[in-house]
Structure formats: C-alpha cells, structure tokens
Amino acid sequence: MQLLVPDREQSALLAAGEARAVGGAACPEAWAPAPGRAVWALEKDSALIGGARAEAGVLTGLYILPPWQGKGYGRYLLRAVLRQPGHPAAVAAPGDAAGFFRRLGFAPQPDGLWRRPAPVSDGVVWAQRALAEALADKPAPVCIDATCGNGHDTVFLAGLGGRVLALDIQPAAVQATRARLAAAGYADPARYRVVQADHAGLARLADREGFAPADGVMFNFGWLPGADHGVQSRAHSSRTALAAALELLAPGGALTAVLYSPGHGPQEEEKQAVLAQLTGLDRARFSVTVHPGHPGAPLPVLVRRLPV
C-alpha cells in the first residue's frame, strides 16, 4: 500500500465514493490539491481504495471506497496521514464516524473539533526500535516473526543481519511476506524461512526449523489488514505461543508484542490476557516494559530475558 497525492481522475473517484466521510462536500474540486489543502490517496496493488483530506491543519475528509470497507484500511489510512510532515492536528466533527475516531483516541473539544491528547504513538515502530536496541550486541541474531502478516516485521528482522523464521496461519500472509522479503533482497531460503503455521505450535516449529534458541521474537496480534477479520489471533493460542517463545529466548534475548483492541470483543480479551501474562512474569528471569500509548492505539510490550 502507498499514500500519494491523487490526480484529478482519482479525486473524482474519491468524491463519488459512498464511504465513511468526515465533513466537507462530496465533489471532485473538494478532493483536488489547493492552497491550504492537503489531499492523499491510498493505493493497494495499483487500485485506489480511499483517501483523506485536510484543510488548514484540520482533517475534513476520510474515505474508504465501499469494496474495501470493514477491513482495517480506514485505521491504516488515518495513521499514515498522521505520520505525514505537518499532519492535521484535529478532525472536523465526524458525525456517523464518531465511534471510529473515539476508538483511536480522539475526543470532542469546546471549539467543535476532535483532537488527540498527544501525537500518534506508533507501537510497531517502537517495538522494532526497542528490539533493535536490545539485540545491538548480537551481530547475527536468530529471530522469529511469530505473526508475520504482511511481512514488515520480517523484513525488519532480516535487516538485523542474522537468520529469520516467519510464520502465519493465513496463506495470504505467507505469500505477502515471501514477496516482501524477495523485493528487499532477502531471498536465501537457508537464512529466511516463511511457513504457514499456527503460532500456538511455535515451540515444535522453531525446534524443527533450527531456530531454537532464539535471540529475538516479535508478535503483532490481531488480524491481517485487508483479510477476513474472523481469522485472527485469540487469547488462548496467543498465551500458548508467548509461553513457548519465552522459553525459546536465549539469555539476553528479547521479545516484543504489539496489542490491538477496539475496547471490546475478542481483541480486548486477548489484549488483557497477554498483558496479564507478560506483566506477571518472574522478574528474576525477565524485565518487562509496557510502552504507554493512547486510547485505541497499538500497545507495545518489550520483554527481555535476563543474562543469568
């Protein structure tokens, strides 16, 4: 997926979309770049799937086109926009989309706009940086991406210079991760293994593939963006996988877990179960850091196995 400035044809498609919107007029001119206005389009596999618009630092439009709604792309688009230089600091009254913005930490203010109490905290980026720092003294770490998704963490781990085992229960995730590794130049199957497997069987898989013990393990819980939301990690299997990963960790190794939740349902159950599991670890063996985040934002946790 990529974020870009739309051309006039794309602007017309955005204006015509019967999608979740935030204020503003649905006409092509409203989606054309202009002084004081920033417009972005979201593309996936060369197809336009949505867009966002800001006027004078206020987000006034957020569209996901109908075929792509309900797949997590609205959240992805908003976070991508909020990472842009000079990103919008507020949202115009969201109307029917109020619940969407509230879950992501926005709240109504006396001036009629919605704001977050602080800039977006990207839990995935924090987790990657924390793991890189924890493994800085290991020139060729053995790493596992236990929920590879679209392969971003897998490529990050490959960049640390060692060997990587990546797994996911969804065939689409395995295909996407293999393609992303190949595009990044990590094509040696002896060093970079991607397999379709449930992370609940991590212990046996890591031993069979020669990735035990491991220096680093990453988990990114939830569902694969753009895939079936009915296929996602669950509390019981996630706790089993985490327990296995913690036992796989070599002394001095590190594990990260990024947790998502809209505040209810299976993801909230998983988040609370994982937090309880990790924060309850034996502090004589592990150190645990929970990075403070904002309501609705990904919550990253770093666990380090002590050297002795």
PADOKE-781419 format. One record per residue: x, y, z of N, C-alpha, C in turn. Coordinates in steps of 0.1 Angstrom, whole numbers, plus 5000, padded with zeros to 4 digits. Layout:
N
XYZXYZXYZ...
//
This chain:
308
500849885000500050005000500950125000500450234994501250354994500250474994500750585000500050705002500650804992499750864983500250964973499251074971499651174964498851284961498051244948496651254949495851204938495851294926495651244914495451324903493951354901493551424891492151474890491151354889491551244881490651134880490451064893491551044901491450984914490551074923490751204922489951294931488451284928488151264915486751244912486151114918487051004917486550874923486350894938487250964945487150984959485851054962485551164954484351244957483151154955483151064946481950984942481750874952482750834960482650714968481650734979480750634980479750634991480450565003481350645010482150585020482150665033482750615043482750685056483450825053482850935057483451065054483451145067484251255067484351345078484151485072482851535072482651675068482951695053482751815049483251855035482251815025482351885013481451855002482051744993481151654989481551534980481551584966482551654961482651694947484151684944484451664931485851654927486751764931486251894931487052004934487552004949486651944957487051934971488151834974488451744964489551654966490751684957490751794951491951844943492851924952494151904952495051984960494952124957494952214967494852354965495552424977495852554976496452624987495752605000496452565010495852545023495152415025495152335014494552195015495552095011495551985018496451865015495451745012495751675002494951554998495851434996495451325001496251204999495251094994495851004986495050884981495850764986495050664989495650534994495450434983496550374978496550274968497050144973496350034968496749894971496849824958497949774954498149694942497649774930498049904930497750004919496250034918495449994928494050034928493750134939492950234936492650344945491550284955491850284968490950234978490450334988490950454988490450554997491350684997491050775005491750905005491450985018492251085020492051175031492351315027491651415034491851555030491951635043492851735042492951835054492951975049492252055056492152205053492752275065493752355062494352445073494652365085495252245084495552165096494452085102493252085096492152005101491751905091491651775096491151665087489651685084489351705072487951735068487351625059488151525055487651415047488451285049487751175051488451045052487550945045487950895034487050805026487750665025487050565027487450425022486350385012486750355000485750314990485050184994483750174990482850064995483449924995484149874984484649744984485649714995486249825000487349805009487049835024485749865026485449905040485349785049485549805062485449695072486649605072487749645066488949565065490149625072489949735080491049795087491849905080491349935067492150035059491850175064490650205070490450335075491450375086491650285095492650305106494050315100494350235090495750235084495950375077494850425070494950545063495150665073494350665083494450775093495850785099496350665103497650665110498750705100498650665087499650705077499550865075498350915075498251065073498851135085498651085097499051155109500551135111501251055103502751055103503351145092502551215084503051295074503551425080504551495074505051625079503951725079503751795090502751895091501351835091501251715097499951635097498851715104497651685100496451765107496451735122496251835129496251825144494851805149493851815141492451805146491551745135490351705139489451645130488151725131487551755119486251825119485151725125484051785130483051695136482751575128483051455133483051335125481651275122480551315129479251265127479151115129478751045118478550905119479850825122480950885120482250825122482850855136481950905145482450945158483050825165482450705165482950595172484350555167484550565154485850525148486950615153486750745154487750835159487850825174486850805181486950795195487750675199487650565192488450445195489950465192490250565184491650595181492150715189491450745200491950845210491550985208490651015198490151145196489051175205488851305209487751345218487351485214486051515215485451645211486051755221486351875215486851985222485852095222485952195231485052305231484852385218485952385209485852455197485152375186484552265189483852185179484752085172486052085173486951995166487251875176487751775170488151655178489651645177490251625189491751615189492151495198493451455196494051355204494851435215495051375227495851445237497351455233497851375224499251385220499351325206500551345199500751285186500651135186500351075175500250935174501450865178501350755186502450675191502350545183503350525174503250405165503950295173503050205178503550085186504449995178504249985165505049895157506449945156506550075153507950145152508650135165507950165176508550155189509050015192508249915189508749775191509949735183509949785170511149755162512449825168512249945172513450015177513849955190512949915199513249855212514049725210513549645200514249515198515549535192515749635183517049655177518049705187517649785197518549825207518849715217517849625219518149515228519149415222519149405209519949305202521249365195521549495199522649565193523949495194524149415205525449355206525549215200524449175192524449045186524549075170525749045164525949075150525148995141524648875145523848785136522848715144521848785149520848725157519948625150519448525158518448435153517148485158516248515148514948585151513748515146512648535152511348475148510348585147509648585136508448675135507248575136506648575148505648475151504248505145504048625140502748665133503148755122503648705110504348785100503348875093502048845092501148945085501648975071501849105068502249155055503849155054504549115064505949095063506849215067506249315072507049435076508049405087507649335098508549295108509549195104509149105095510049005089511249075082510949175074512049245067512849315077512249375087513049445097514049355104513549235108514349135114515549085105515249065092516249025083517349135082516949255083517949365083518849375095518549295105519549285117520749205114520749125103521949055098522048915102520948855107521048715111520148625103519548525109518548435103517148465108516148445100514748475104513848365100512948325110511848235107510548315109509748315099508448385099507348285097506248305104505048225103503748295104502748245098501448305099500448195096499248195101498248095099497548115085497648235079496948275067497848255055497448185045498248175032498548305026497648405027497848535021499048605028499148585041500248655048501548585044501648455043502848385039503348435025502348445016502748495002503248635003502548725010502948865011504348875017504548795027505848805034506948755025506748645018507848605009508148704998507048764993507248864982507948984988507649025000508349145006509749115008510048995013511448965016512248955003511648904992512348894979512649034974511649114975511749254970512849334977513049294990514049364998515449294997515549194989516849124986517149014996516148965004516448865014515748735008516448664999515848554992516548424995517548415004518248295007517348205016516848095011515948015019516647955031517947945031518747885042518747985054518548115051518548215062517248275065516248275055514948335057513948235054513248185064512248085062510848145065509848125056508548165058507548045057506848015067505947895067504547925072503647855066502247865071502047775083501747835095501647765107500947845117500247785127499647845138500747875148500748005153501748035163501647955176500547895178500347805190501347685190501747645178502747545177504147585175504447715180505747775178506947695183506747625195507847555201508347445192507447365187507847255178508447305165507847405160508247455147509647515148509947595158511247655159512347555161512047445169512947335171513247265157512147235150512247165138513047235127512847375127513447455116514847505121515247475133516647515137516747655142515647705148515647845153515447855168515847745175515847745189517247715195517747795204517147915210517148035200516348135203516148255195516648375203517248465196517648595202516548695203515648695193514648795192513348725187512248765192510948715188509948835187509148845176508148955175506748895173505848955180504448925178503649055175502849045165501949165161500549105161499749115172498549035173497349105165496249035165495049085158494849015144494349085134494149025121494949085110495049025099495849065088495049185081495549305079494849405073494449365059493149385056492549355043492149215042492249135052491848995052490648975060490248845061489048815069489248835084488448925090488648965104488148845113487548745107487248625115488448535118489448555110490748485112491748575119491848565132492748655140493248575152494248625158494848565170493848575181493848475190492948465201493748445214493048475225493748485238494448355241493748235240494348115245495548075236495448075223496548035214497748135216497348265218498448365219499248345232498548315243499248285255500148165254499648065247500447945244501747975236501548055226502648095217503648175225503148275233504048355241504848275251504248185258504948095267506048025261505747965249506747895241507947985237507548105232508648205228509548245239508948265251509748305263510748195267510348065265511247955268512247945257511947985245512947975234513948085235513648195242514648305242515948265249517048305242518348285247518548385258519448355268519848465278520248595271519748705275520048835268519148865256518248765253517348785242516148875245515348905235514249005237513048965229511848995234510548965227509749095227509049125216508149235216506749175212505749245218504349205215503549335213502949355201502149475199500649435199499949495208498549455211497549565205496449515199495449605194494149575200493249675202491949645207491049765204489749745200488849855199488149885212488549805223487949825236486949725239486649625231485649525234485949405225485249295227485349175219486649095221486848995211488048905212489348975213489549085206490849155207491149215221490049265227490249325241490549205250489849095249490148975257491548935255492048925243493448885240494448985246494149115244495049215250495149205265494049195272494149185286494849055291494548945284495148815288496648825286497148885274498548895272499248985281498649095284499249195294499349125307498349055312498448985325499548885325499748815314500748715313502148775313502348875305503748935304504049015317503149095322503449175334503549085347503148965346503248875357504448775356505348805347506548715346507448735358508248625360509148625371510248735368510248835377511248945374512648905378512848785383514248735385514748685371513848655362514348605349514048705337513048795339512748875328512549025333512849115324512449255326511349285316510349365320509149395312508849545311508749595299508449735297507149745288506149815294504949835286504949985282505050005269505150145264503850215266503750335272502550405274502050455260500750425258500150475245498950555247498150575237496950655237495750555235494550595240493450505238493250475224493050345221492850295208494050275200495250325204496450305197497150165200497950115191498649985194499450005207499449895215500149895227501349795226502549845226503749755225504349725239504749595240505449555252506749495248507849525256509149465254509449375266509849255263510349165274511749125271512649135281514049095279514348985289514948875284515348765293516748805298516748805311518048845318519148755315520448805314521548715310521748595319521348605332521548495341520248455347
//
